[in-house]
């Protein structure tokens, strides 16, 4: 029973994009590992950019610098 946990920042991922992630992840596990879709779980977690750090900074701070630069 595969369980896949996908974490992304909460920056406008659409319902359609999430559906694609779920469908294509399920298809990949079926194709590669021969796992049945009925027993495959995919969870998408959206994380606030204040709670996601890269290179010692929050993604919020990095995005603000990108807008200025």
N, C-alpha and C positions, 0 to 999 in steps of 0.2 A: 504494500500500500504506500505509494510515493506521496510525500508531502513536500511541497515547494513553497517557500516563503520568499516573496519578492518585496524588497523595500525600495521605495522611490521617494524623492522629495515631493512635497505637496505643491508642485508648481504647474498646475493646470493639466494633469493627466486626465484625458476624457474617459467617459464611460466606454466609448467604442475602443479606445486604446487598451483599456483594462480587459475588455472582452477578448481582444486579439491576443493579449498576453496569456490569458487563461486557456484559450483554444489552442494556441500554437505550442505552449508548454505541454499541455496534455497530449497533443499529437506527437511531439518529440519523444516523450516518455514511452508512448505506445510504439513508435517506430524504432527507437534505439534499444529500449529495454523490454519490449513486448509486454508492457504493463497495460491492463485494461483501463479505459477512461472512467469506468464506473467506480474504480477504487483509487483514482488519482485526485488529490486535493491540491489546489493552488490558492494561496492567500496573498493578497496584495495589501501592503501596509504603506500608507502615506505618512511620511515623517516631516514635521515642520522644519523649515530650513534653519531655525534657531537651535534645533536639536541634532543637527548633522554637521560634523566637523571634518574639514579637509586641511591638511598642512597647517594645523594649529589654529585654524579660524573656523567660524561658523560659515555655512553656505550663504546665510543672509549677508554677512559682511563681504564675502567674496562677490556676490551678485551686485551689491551696492558699488563696489570698486569697479566692476565691469561696466556698469552704466556710466560712471564718471569718465572712464578711460577711453 
